[in-house]
Amino acid sequence: MHTWHALLDLLLPPVCAGCGNPVSREVVLCPACDARLPRLETDCAAPAPLAACTAAVAYRGVTEEWVRRFKHPAVGIAALDISALAVARALILEAAARAPGRAPDLVVPVPPHHQSLRARGFHAAGLLAGTVARAHRVPLRTRALVSRRDTAPQTGLRRAARRRNVRGAFAAHSPLPPRVWVVDDVVTTGSTLAEAARELRRAGAREVVGVCVAATPPSR
């Protein structure tokens, strides 16, 4: 995972991922493209047993396009949209910087079911979690949380239906350290993160914080 991130840093030219104008290597987007991102002014709702939930931007407008490009390129990691991955990495670090309290003891991604992983060819949340873990110099465990079953898509479901859809969907491997960050791309109601937090706490975590690229309000 770290090798892939290092390779990305070498391959990505110092131009804006959005418009191609020159930028310094310290930034991904030029000021104009960055200003188009709908930054969040408040933290996300954090349903129990999440201790907190944070995201960098609202899931609307240009954010939706960046997330779509990141999550749904051609099949396989070799076909990843490098510009979209760079933007997603920058935004997940923004979200992590907003997380309350001290740095985590462990970073864990929300896991895809093996069928979804096979179809997509790469672990999107795992790439984001690796970025966070590397930046904070803490361990990453991509298999600390695993998917028990392939759930139906959450899009279009009401809040209660979302909770039912993910109930029992995950299993966590113990023992886990006290403070865990669980990473995903987009949060809506927080049902998926809450179910993940429930399993992580059963495995020993005392505090679980959700960290996401973007947040969207529930449709219902």
N, C-alpha and C positions, 0 to 999 in steps of 0.2 A: 504494500500500500504506500509506504513512504517513497519507494523507488518511483512509483507512478507520479507522485506529487513532484518529486525532484525533476523528473523528465518534463513534466508540464511547465515548470518554471523555466527550463532551458528552451523549450520550443516556442513558448508564447512570446511574440514580438512586443516591443514597448509601444503598442498602439492601442487606442480605445477599442474595447471589445464590441462596442455598439456602433460606432461610426467610422473607425479606422484612423482617426486623427492621432498624431503622436502624443504620447503621455509618458510620464516617468515610470520606471519599473515598479515603483511603490504603489501605483494605483491601477485599477482595471478599467475604469470608465473615466472619460473626460468630464469636466464640470457640467456641461450641458446634458449629457446622457445620464449622469448620476442624478441630476436634479429631476429627471423624469420619473425616478423610482418613488413610489408613494410610501415614504417612511412612516412607521408607526410611532405615535407619540406616547402610547401607554402599553403596558404589558398585556399579554393574552389572558383570558380567563383560564384558571387552572383548576379543573374539577378534581376532587379528592380521588386518589391519595397523592396527586402531584403536589409538591410543595410550591412550585412556581412554574410558569411557562413564558418563554420569551421568543420573539421573532423580530426580524429586522424591518420587513416591509409588508404592506397589505397585498393580498393576493388579488390583484385586479390590474387591468391595463397592461403596461409593459412587463410587469412582474409575471403575469400569466405566460407571456411569450417566452421569457427567459427560462421559466421552470419547465415549460413544454419542451423547449430545445434541449435542456439538460437531461430530462427524464426519458424522452422518446426520440432519440436519434435512430440511425440505422442499427441493426442488431449487433451487439457486442461492444466491448470496451474500446476496441480499436476504432470504432466509428463514432465515438463520443464527440459532441460539439465542444471543442476546446474553449471557445469564447464563452459559451453558456456555462461550462464547468467553472471557468475562472470567476464569472459573476456570482455563481452559487457559492463558491468558496468564500468570496469576499463578504457576502451577505450572512453566511452562517457564522463567520467570525464576528460580525457586527452584533448578531443576536447573542452570541456567547459573551461578548463584552457587557451586555446588559443584564446577564443573569445575576441574581442577588447572591450575596454570601461569597464564601471563598471558592477557590478552584475545586473541581471535582477530584475524587480519588480514582474515578474510572469513567470512561466515556463508552457508551453502548449505542449502536444504531437500532432503530426499529427494523425488525427483520422482514424481508419478503418471504412468502412461501416458496419452496423449492421450484414449484411449477412456474411461478412468476419470474423467479430469478433465471431459470433456464430460458424462458421466452425472451426476457429483456437482454440477458447476456452480461449484466453487471449489477452491482449492489449500489444503487444511488445513495441511499442513506448511509451506507458504509463509507463511501467516498467523503461525504460531508463530515461524518464522525471522525474519520482519519485526519481531516484538516483541523478540527477542533482539538483533538488529542495531541497532535504534533505542536500546535501553537501554544498549548498550555503545559506541554511536557508531562503529560499524564498517560497512563496506560489506556489502550484501546482493546476491547474484547468484542469482536464481531459475532462471536457465538455465545456470549453470556446470555443472550435472549434469542430464542428460536421460535419459529412459527409452527404451530401444531397443525394448522389447516389453512386451506386457501379460502379466504373470506371474499364475499361479494364486494364490488366497489362501493365505497362510502358515498360517492357523489349522488345527490338526489334523495338520500335517505333523511328522514327526520331524526331529531336528536335521540329519541328513545330507540328507534330502529338502528341507529349507529351503535349505540351501546350493546344492543342484542347481537349485532353482527360480529362484533369483536370479542364478545364474552368468551373466555376460555381459549382465545386464539393463540396465546403465547405461553411459553414455559421458560423459566430462568434457571440457570445453573448456579448453584451455591458452592462455596460461600462468596458473598459480595461485600465490598467495603461499605462504609457508612454513607458516603455521598456520591451519588451517581447522576450523571447527565445522560439523558436519552435523547437522541438526535433523529429528526425527520425533516422532510422537505417542507410540507405544508400542514398547518393545523387549522381545523375548522371548529368543531365543538370540543376537541380535546379528548374524545372518547377513546381513540387508539392509544394516545399517550397515557391516559389514565389506566387503561387495561395493562399496558406495558409496565407502568409504575407499580401496579398491584402485584404483579409477578416478581418484579425486582425486589420489592419490600419483603415478599415471602421468602426470598432467597438471601435476605440479610441486610439489604440497603435500608438505611433509616430515613434518608431524604433523597427524593428523586425530582430533578428539575428537567423540564422539557425545553429543548433548544431547537428552533426551526428557522428555515429561511424566511417563510412567509406565513401570514395568518389571514384567514378569510372568515367573515361573519357567517353564522349558520343561515341557511335559506329559510328555515322555519323558526 
